């Protein structure tokens, strides 16, 4: 496996954790914390997919 695969797996698992923290914060009615964690989860998920996206040859 390449290093990029491990980085992508780490980013994906951290995004799952951030989404879970966001859902817990929503359940506790902590809106600002929930928005923060959901944004962090989305950014980590996007970064994890961008790591594995093939680069163009141009």
N, CA, C and O atoms as a Maestro MAE file, in Angstrom:
{
 s_m_m2io_version
 :::
 2.0.0
}

f_m_ct {
 s_m_title
 :::
 protein
 m_atom[232] {
  # First column is atom index #
  i_m_mmod_type
  r_m_x_coord
  r_m_y_coord
  r_m_z_coord
  i_m_residue_number
  s_m_chain_name
  s_m_pdb_residue_name
  s_m_pdb_atom_name
  i_m_atomic_number
  :::
  1 25 0.841 -1.196 0.000 1 A "UNK " " N  " 7
  2 3 0.000 0.000 0.000 1 A "UNK " " CA " 6
  3 2 0.876 1.246 0.000 1 A "UNK " " C  " 6
  4 15 1.984 1.253 0.537 1 A "UNK " " O  " 8
  5 25 0.361 2.270 -0.602 2 A "UNK " " N  " 7
  6 3 1.084 3.530 -0.645 2 A "UNK " " CA " 6
  7 2 0.798 4.344 0.610 2 A "UNK " " C  " 6
  8 15 -0.154 4.068 1.340 2 A "UNK " " O  " 8
  9 25 1.621 5.334 0.847 3 A "UNK " " N  " 7
  10 3 1.433 6.236 1.990 3 A "UNK " " CA " 6
  11 2 0.139 7.020 1.825 3 A "UNK " " C  " 6
  12 15 -0.529 7.333 2.810 3 A "UNK " " O  " 8
  13 25 -0.213 7.336 0.589 4 A "UNK " " N  " 7
  14 3 -1.448 8.076 0.327 4 A "UNK " " CA " 6
  15 2 -2.673 7.277 0.771 4 A "UNK " " C  " 6
  16 15 -3.659 7.851 1.234 4 A "UNK " " O  " 8
  17 25 -2.608 5.955 0.629 5 A "UNK " " N  " 7
  18 3 -3.724 5.122 1.080 5 A "UNK " " CA " 6
  19 2 -3.899 5.219 2.590 5 A "UNK " " C  " 6
  20 15 -5.020 5.339 3.083 5 A "UNK " " O  " 8
  21 25 -2.795 5.166 3.319 6 A "UNK " " N  " 7
  22 3 -2.877 5.275 4.774 6 A "UNK " " CA " 6
  23 2 -3.364 6.657 5.194 6 A "UNK " " C  " 6
  24 15 -4.139 6.778 6.143 6 A "UNK " " O  " 8
  25 25 -2.918 7.696 4.500 7 A "UNK " " N  " 7
  26 3 -3.365 9.051 4.813 7 A "UNK " " CA " 6
  27 2 -4.855 9.187 4.551 7 A "UNK " " C  " 6
  28 15 -5.570 9.818 5.329 7 A "UNK " " O  " 8
  29 25 -5.322 8.603 3.469 8 A "UNK " " N  " 7
  30 3 -6.740 8.668 3.146 8 A "UNK " " CA " 6
  31 2 -7.581 7.921 4.181 8 A "UNK " " C  " 6
  32 15 -8.646 8.396 4.576 8 A "UNK " " O  " 8
  33 25 -7.116 6.778 4.610 9 A "UNK " " N  " 7
  34 3 -7.833 6.016 5.635 9 A "UNK " " CA " 6
  35 2 -7.868 6.791 6.949 9 A "UNK " " C  " 6
  36 15 -8.894 6.812 7.629 9 A "UNK " " O  " 8
  37 25 -6.759 7.427 7.308 10 A "UNK " " N  " 7
  38 3 -6.711 8.218 8.541 10 A "UNK " " CA " 6
  39 2 -7.657 9.411 8.464 10 A "UNK " " C  " 6
  40 15 -8.352 9.713 9.434 10 A "UNK " " O  " 8
  41 25 -7.689 10.088 7.326 11 A "UNK " " N  " 7
  42 3 -8.591 11.230 7.166 11 A "UNK " " CA " 6
  43 2 -10.046 10.784 7.186 11 A "UNK " " C  " 6
  44 15 -10.899 11.461 7.761 11 A "UNK " " O  " 8
  45 25 -10.333 9.647 6.559 12 A "UNK " " N  " 7
  46 3 -11.702 9.140 6.548 12 A "UNK " " CA " 6
  47 2 -12.169 8.774 7.952 12 A "UNK " " C  " 6
  48 15 -13.295 9.092 8.335 12 A "UNK " " O  " 8
  49 25 -11.307 8.105 8.721 13 A "UNK " " N  " 7
  50 3 -11.700 7.728 10.079 13 A "UNK " " CA " 6
  51 2 -11.833 8.954 10.983 13 A "UNK " " C  " 6
  52 15 -12.694 8.986 11.862 13 A "UNK " " O  " 8
  53 25 -10.992 9.952 10.774 14 A "UNK " " N  " 7
  54 3 -11.139 11.173 11.574 14 A "UNK " " CA " 6
  55 2 -12.403 11.931 11.194 14 A "UNK " " C  " 6
  56 15 -13.013 12.585 12.040 14 A "UNK " " O  " 8
  57 25 -12.800 11.848 9.921 15 A "UNK " " N  " 7
  58 3 -14.050 12.505 9.533 15 A "UNK " " CA " 6
  59 2 -15.251 11.796 10.166 15 A "UNK " " C  " 6
  60 15 -16.220 12.445 10.560 15 A "UNK " " O  " 8
  61 25 -15.186 10.472 10.262 16 A "UNK " " N  " 7
  62 3 -16.260 9.744 10.941 16 A "UNK " " CA " 6
  63 2 -16.360 10.154 12.407 16 A "UNK " " C  " 6
  64 15 -17.457 10.335 12.937 16 A "UNK " " O  " 8
  65 25 -15.213 10.298 13.054 17 A "UNK " " N  " 7
  66 3 -15.208 10.741 14.449 17 A "UNK " " CA " 6
  67 2 -15.757 12.153 14.602 17 A "UNK " " C  " 6
  68 15 -16.493 12.438 15.547 17 A "UNK " " O  " 8
  69 25 -15.401 13.030 13.679 18 A "UNK " " N  " 7
  70 3 -15.894 14.411 13.755 18 A "UNK " " CA " 6
  71 2 -17.398 14.459 13.513 18 A "UNK " " C  " 6
  72 15 -18.106 15.215 14.178 18 A "UNK " " O  " 8
  73 25 -17.896 13.661 12.569 19 A "UNK " " N  " 7
  74 3 -19.339 13.616 12.351 19 A "UNK " " CA " 6
  75 2 -20.061 13.076 13.585 19 A "UNK " " C  " 6
  76 15 -21.135 13.563 13.939 19 A "UNK " " O  " 8
  77 25 -19.479 12.081 14.235 20 A "UNK " " N  " 7
  78 3 -20.078 11.535 15.453 20 A "UNK " " CA " 6
  79 2 -20.104 12.582 16.566 20 A "UNK " " C  " 6
  80 15 -21.094 12.706 17.287 20 A "UNK " " O  " 8
  81 25 -19.012 13.332 16.702 21 A "UNK " " N  " 7
  82 3 -18.980 14.407 17.707 21 A "UNK " " CA " 6
  83 2 -20.032 15.461 17.394 21 A "UNK " " C  " 6
  84 15 -20.663 16.000 18.303 21 A "UNK " " O  " 8
  85 25 -20.223 15.758 16.111 22 A "UNK " " N  " 7
  86 3 -21.246 16.718 15.712 22 A "UNK " " CA " 6
  87 2 -22.644 16.241 16.044 22 A "UNK " " C  " 6
  88 15 -23.485 17.027 16.479 22 A "UNK " " O  " 8
  89 25 -22.896 14.953 15.842 23 A "UNK " " N  " 7
  90 3 -24.216 14.416 16.175 23 A "UNK " " CA " 6
  91 2 -24.464 14.410 17.678 23 A "UNK " " C  " 6
  92 15 -25.580 14.665 18.130 23 A "UNK " " O  " 8
  93 25 -23.424 14.118 18.448 24 A "UNK " " N  " 7
  94 3 -23.562 14.161 19.905 24 A "UNK " " CA " 6
  95 2 -23.844 15.600 20.361 24 A "UNK " " C  " 6
  96 15 -24.677 15.828 21.238 24 A "UNK " " O  " 8
  97 25 -23.149 16.554 19.763 25 A "UNK " " N  " 7
  98 3 -23.372 17.955 20.116 25 A "UNK " " CA " 6
  99 2 -24.775 18.398 19.725 25 A "UNK " " C  " 6
  100 15 -25.388 19.197 20.434 25 A "UNK " " O  " 8
  101 25 -25.291 17.893 18.612 26 A "UNK " " N  " 7
  102 3 -26.671 18.217 18.238 26 A "UNK " " CA " 6
  103 2 -27.656 17.663 19.261 26 A "UNK " " C  " 6
  104 15 -28.640 18.317 19.607 26 A "UNK " " O  " 8
  105 25 -27.384 16.462 19.736 27 A "UNK " " N  " 7
  106 3 -28.251 15.858 20.746 27 A "UNK " " CA " 6
  107 2 -28.224 16.607 22.062 27 A "UNK " " C  " 6
  108 15 -29.213 16.619 22.795 27 A "UNK " " O  " 8
  109 25 -27.082 17.238 22.370 28 A "UNK " " N  " 7
  110 3 -26.959 18.011 23.603 28 A "UNK " " CA " 6
  111 2 -27.390 19.462 23.432 28 A "UNK " " C  " 6
  112 15 -27.249 20.268 24.352 28 A "UNK " " O  " 8
  113 25 -27.917 19.794 22.253 29 A "UNK " " N  " 7
  114 3 -28.374 21.150 21.920 29 A "UNK " " CA " 6
  115 2 -27.258 22.184 21.996 29 A "UNK " " C  " 6
  116 15 -27.474 23.314 22.434 29 A "UNK " " O  " 8
  117 25 -26.086 21.794 21.572 30 A "UNK " " N  " 7
  118 3 -24.938 22.705 21.480 30 A "UNK " " CA " 6
  119 2 -24.711 22.997 20.010 30 A "UNK " " C  " 6
  120 15 -23.875 22.374 19.355 30 A "UNK " " O  " 8
  121 25 -25.474 23.959 19.504 31 A "UNK " " N  " 7
  122 3 -25.510 24.199 18.068 31 A "UNK " " CA " 6
  123 2 -24.159 24.629 17.499 31 A "UNK " " C  " 6
  124 15 -23.761 24.148 16.438 31 A "UNK " " O  " 8
  125 25 -23.456 25.513 18.175 32 A "UNK " " N  " 7
  126 3 -22.189 26.004 17.651 32 A "UNK " " CA " 6
  127 2 -21.148 24.882 17.588 32 A "UNK " " C  " 6
  128 15 -20.413 24.769 16.608 32 A "UNK " " O  " 8
  129 25 -21.090 24.066 18.622 33 A "UNK " " N  " 7
  130 3 -20.172 22.920 18.607 33 A "UNK " " CA " 6
  131 2 -20.544 21.930 17.515 33 A "UNK " " C  " 6
  132 15 -19.668 21.360 16.864 33 A "UNK " " O  " 8
  133 25 -21.845 21.724 17.310 34 A "UNK " " N  " 7
  134 3 -22.290 20.789 16.277 34 A "UNK " " CA " 6
  135 2 -21.885 21.282 14.898 34 A "UNK " " C  " 6
  136 15 -21.398 20.498 14.082 34 A "UNK " " O  " 8
  137 25 -22.076 22.553 14.626 35 A "UNK " " N  " 7
  138 3 -21.701 23.106 13.326 35 A "UNK " " CA " 6
  139 2 -20.196 22.986 13.127 35 A "UNK " " C  " 6
  140 15 -19.737 22.630 12.041 35 A "UNK " " O  " 8
  141 25 -19.434 23.279 14.160 36 A "UNK " " N  " 7
  142 3 -17.976 23.179 14.084 36 A "UNK " " CA " 6
  143 2 -17.550 21.765 13.720 36 A "UNK " " C  " 6
  144 15 -16.777 21.578 12.781 36 A "UNK " " O  " 8
  145 25 -18.043 20.765 14.448 37 A "UNK " " N  " 7
  146 3 -17.625 19.387 14.208 37 A "UNK " " CA " 6
  147 2 -18.101 18.874 12.857 37 A "UNK " " C  " 6
  148 15 -17.394 18.100 12.212 37 A "UNK " " O  " 8
  149 25 -19.285 19.288 12.417 38 A "UNK " " N  " 7
  150 3 -19.767 18.844 11.120 38 A "UNK " " CA " 6
  151 2 -18.948 19.452 9.977 38 A "UNK " " C  " 6
  152 15 -18.709 18.795 8.964 38 A "UNK " " O  " 8
  153 25 -18.522 20.698 10.143 39 A "UNK " " N  " 7
  154 3 -17.661 21.317 9.130 39 A "UNK " " CA " 6
  155 2 -16.302 20.628 9.099 39 A "UNK " " C  " 6
  156 15 -15.769 20.343 8.026 39 A "UNK " " O  " 8
  157 25 -15.740 20.359 10.283 40 A "UNK " " N  " 7
  158 3 -14.449 19.659 10.347 40 A "UNK " " CA " 6
  159 2 -14.567 18.276 9.707 40 A "UNK " " C  " 6
  160 15 -13.666 17.853 8.983 40 A "UNK " " O  " 8
  161 25 -15.654 17.576 9.962 41 A "UNK " " N  " 7
  162 3 -15.865 16.266 9.355 41 A "UNK " " CA " 6
  163 2 -15.961 16.345 7.843 41 A "UNK " " C  " 6
  164 15 -15.407 15.501 7.139 41 A "UNK " " O  " 8
  165 25 -16.657 17.347 7.343 42 A "UNK " " N  " 7
  166 3 -16.771 17.518 5.896 42 A "UNK " " CA " 6
  167 2 -15.440 17.834 5.246 42 A "UNK " " C  " 6
  168 15 -15.125 17.311 4.177 42 A "UNK " " O  " 8
  169 25 -14.655 18.691 5.890 43 A "UNK " " N  " 7
  170 3 -13.343 19.036 5.340 43 A "UNK " " CA " 6
  171 2 -12.395 17.841 5.353 43 A "UNK " " C  " 6
  172 15 -11.635 17.637 4.405 43 A "UNK " " O  " 8
  173 25 -12.437 17.056 6.418 44 A "UNK " " N  " 7
  174 3 -11.581 15.867 6.489 44 A "UNK " " CA " 6
  175 2 -12.000 14.836 5.443 44 A "UNK " " C  " 6
  176 15 -11.148 14.181 4.841 44 A "UNK " " O  " 8
  177 25 -13.293 14.690 5.226 45 A "UNK " " N  " 7
  178 3 -13.773 13.753 4.215 45 A "UNK " " CA " 6
  179 2 -13.356 14.205 2.815 45 A "UNK " " C  " 6
  180 15 -12.952 13.387 1.988 45 A "UNK " " O  " 8
  181 25 -13.455 15.501 2.558 46 A "UNK " " N  " 7
  182 3 -13.035 16.027 1.256 46 A "UNK " " CA " 6
  183 2 -11.528 15.845 1.050 46 A "UNK " " C  " 6
  184 15 -11.083 15.478 -0.038 46 A "UNK " " O  " 8
  185 25 -10.750 16.102 2.101 47 A "UNK " " N  " 7
  186 3 -9.305 15.933 1.991 47 A "UNK " " CA " 6
  187 2 -8.946 14.475 1.749 47 A "UNK " " C  " 6
  188 15 -8.035 14.178 0.976 47 A "UNK " " O  " 8
  189 25 -9.656 13.566 2.405 48 A "UNK " " N  " 7
  190 3 -9.384 12.145 2.215 48 A "UNK " " CA " 6
  191 2 -9.672 11.678 0.805 48 A "UNK " " C  " 6
  192 15 -8.960 10.820 0.284 48 A "UNK " " O  " 8
  193 25 -10.698 12.221 0.178 49 A "UNK " " N  " 7
  194 3 -10.987 11.846 -1.202 49 A "UNK " " CA " 6
  195 2 -10.035 12.529 -2.177 49 A "UNK " " C  " 6
  196 15 -9.709 11.957 -3.217 49 A "UNK " " O  " 8
  197 25 -9.587 13.735 -1.862 50 A "UNK " " N  " 7
  198 3 -8.654 14.432 -2.749 50 A "UNK " " CA " 6
  199 2 -7.279 13.770 -2.760 50 A "UNK " " C  " 6
  200 15 -6.557 13.862 -3.753 50 A "UNK " " O  " 8
  201 25 -6.916 13.113 -1.680 51 A "UNK " " N  " 7
  202 3 -5.620 12.430 -1.626 51 A "UNK " " CA " 6
  203 2 -5.570 11.313 -2.659 51 A "UNK " " C  " 6
  204 15 -4.530 11.096 -3.280 51 A "UNK " " O  " 8
  205 25 -6.657 10.613 -2.849 52 A "UNK " " N  " 7
  206 3 -6.674 9.465 -3.752 52 A "UNK " " CA " 6
  207 2 -7.107 9.803 -5.168 52 A "UNK " " C  " 6
  208 15 -7.035 8.946 -6.049 52 A "UNK " " O  " 8
  209 25 -7.552 11.021 -5.407 53 A "UNK " " N  " 7
  210 3 -7.999 11.396 -6.740 53 A "UNK " " CA " 6
  211 2 -6.812 11.425 -7.694 53 A "UNK " " C  " 6
  212 15 -5.781 12.022 -7.383 53 A "UNK " " O  " 8
  213 25 -6.947 10.787 -8.846 54 A "UNK " " N  " 7
  214 3 -5.820 10.780 -9.790 54 A "UNK " " CA " 6
  215 2 -5.552 12.181 -10.338 54 A "UNK " " C  " 6
  216 15 -6.475 12.950 -10.606 54 A "UNK " " O  " 8
  217 25 -4.287 12.484 -10.493 55 A "UNK " " N  " 7
  218 3 -3.880 13.782 -11.021 55 A "UNK " " CA " 6
  219 2 -3.922 13.742 -12.538 55 A "UNK " " C  " 6
  220 15 -3.701 12.698 -13.151 55 A "UNK " " O  " 8
  221 25 -4.211 14.897 -13.138 56 A "UNK " " N  " 7
  222 3 -4.189 14.966 -14.597 56 A "UNK " " CA " 6
  223 2 -2.740 15.019 -15.083 56 A "UNK " " C  " 6
  224 15 -1.848 15.452 -14.353 56 A "UNK " " O  " 8
  225 25 -2.522 14.586 -16.288 57 A "UNK " " N  " 7
  226 3 -1.161 14.529 -16.820 57 A "UNK " " CA " 6
  227 2 -0.714 15.881 -17.386 57 A "UNK " " C  " 6
  228 15 0.429 16.006 -17.826 57 A "UNK " " O  " 8
  229 25 -1.561 16.861 -17.386 58 A "UNK " " N  " 7
  230 3 -1.226 18.175 -17.947 58 A "UNK " " CA " 6
  231 2 -0.418 18.997 -17.036 58 A "UNK " " C  " 6
  232 15 -0.063 20.126 -17.375 58 A "UNK " " O  " 8
  :::
 }
 m_bond[231] {
  # First column is bond index #
  i_m_from
  i_m_to
  i_m_order
  :::
  1 1 2 1
  2 2 3 1
  3 3 4 2
  4 3 5 1
  5 5 6 1
  6 6 7 1
  7 7 8 2
  8 7 9 1
  9 9 10 1
  10 10 11 1
  11 11 12 2
  12 11 13 1
  13 13 14 1
  14 14 15 1
  15 15 16 2
  16 15 17 1
  17 17 18 1
  18 18 19 1
  19 19 20 2
  20 19 21 1
  21 21 22 1
  22 22 23 1
  23 23 24 2
  24 23 25 1
  25 25 26 1
  26 26 27 1
  27 27 28 2
  28 27 29 1
  29 29 30 1
  30 30 31 1
  31 31 32 2
  32 31 33 1
  33 33 34 1
  34 34 35 1
  35 35 36 2
  36 35 37 1
  37 37 38 1
  38 38 39 1
  39 39 40 2
  40 39 41 1
  41 41 42 1
  42 42 43 1
  43 43 44 2
  44 43 45 1
  45 45 46 1
  46 46 47 1
  47 47 48 2
  48 47 49 1
  49 49 50 1
  50 50 51 1
  51 51 52 2
  52 51 53 1
  53 53 54 1
  54 54 55 1
  55 55 56 2
  56 55 57 1
  57 57 58 1
  58 58 59 1
  59 59 60 2
  60 59 61 1
  61 61 62 1
  62 62 63 1
  63 63 64 2
  64 63 65 1
  65 65 66 1
  66 66 67 1
  67 67 68 2
  68 67 69 1
  69 69 70 1
  70 70 71 1
  71 71 72 2
  72 71 73 1
  73 73 74 1
  74 74 75 1
  75 75 76 2
  76 75 77 1
  77 77 78 1
  78 78 79 1
  79 79 80 2
  80 79 81 1
  81 81 82 1
  82 82 83 1
  83 83 84 2
  84 83 85 1
  85 85 86 1
  86 86 87 1
  87 87 88 2
  88 87 89 1
  89 89 90 1
  90 90 91 1
  91 91 92 2
  92 91 93 1
  93 93 94 1
  94 94 95 1
  95 95 96 2
  96 95 97 1
  97 97 98 1
  98 98 99 1
  99 99 100 2
  100 99 101 1
  101 101 102 1
  102 102 103 1
  103 103 104 2
  104 103 105 1
  105 105 106 1
  106 106 107 1
  107 107 108 2
  108 107 109 1
  109 109 110 1
  110 110 111 1
  111 111 112 2
  112 111 113 1
  113 113 114 1
  114 114 115 1
  115 115 116 2
  116 115 117 1
  117 117 118 1
  118 118 119 1
  119 119 120 2
  120 119 121 1
  121 121 122 1
  122 122 123 1
  123 123 124 2
  124 123 125 1
  125 125 126 1
  126 126 127 1
  127 127 128 2
  128 127 129 1
  129 129 130 1
  130 130 131 1
  131 131 132 2
  132 131 133 1
  133 133 134 1
  134 134 135 1
  135 135 136 2
  136 135 137 1
  137 137 138 1
  138 138 139 1
  139 139 140 2
  140 139 141 1
  141 141 142 1
  142 142 143 1
  143 143 144 2
  144 143 145 1
  145 145 146 1
  146 146 147 1
  147 147 148 2
  148 147 149 1
  149 149 150 1
  150 150 151 1
  151 151 152 2
  152 151 153 1
  153 153 154 1
  154 154 155 1
  155 155 156 2
  156 155 157 1
  157 157 158 1
  158 158 159 1
  159 159 160 2
  160 159 161 1
  161 161 162 1
  162 162 163 1
  163 163 164 2
  164 163 165 1
  165 165 166 1
  166 166 167 1
  167 167 168 2
  168 167 169 1
  169 169 170 1
  170 170 171 1
  171 171 172 2
  172 171 173 1
  173 173 174 1
  174 174 175 1
  175 175 176 2
  176 175 177 1
  177 177 178 1
  178 178 179 1
  179 179 180 2
  180 179 181 1
  181 181 182 1
  182 182 183 1
  183 183 184 2
  184 183 185 1
  185 185 186 1
  186 186 187 1
  187 187 188 2
  188 187 189 1
  189 189 190 1
  190 190 191 1
  191 191 192 2
  192 191 193 1
  193 193 194 1
  194 194 195 1
  195 195 196 2
  196 195 197 1
  197 197 198 1
  198 198 199 1
  199 199 200 2
  200 199 201 1
  201 201 202 1
  202 202 203 1
  203 203 204 2
  204 203 205 1
  205 205 206 1
  206 206 207 1
  207 207 208 2
  208 207 209 1
  209 209 210 1
  210 210 211 1
  211 211 212 2
  212 211 213 1
  213 213 214 1
  214 214 215 1
  215 215 216 2
  216 215 217 1
  217 217 218 1
  218 218 219 1
  219 219 220 2
  220 219 221 1
  221 221 222 1
  222 222 223 1
  223 223 224 2
  224 223 225 1
  225 225 226 1
  226 226 227 1
  227 227 228 2
  228 227 229 1
  229 229 230 1
  230 230 231 1
  231 231 232 2
  :::
 }
}
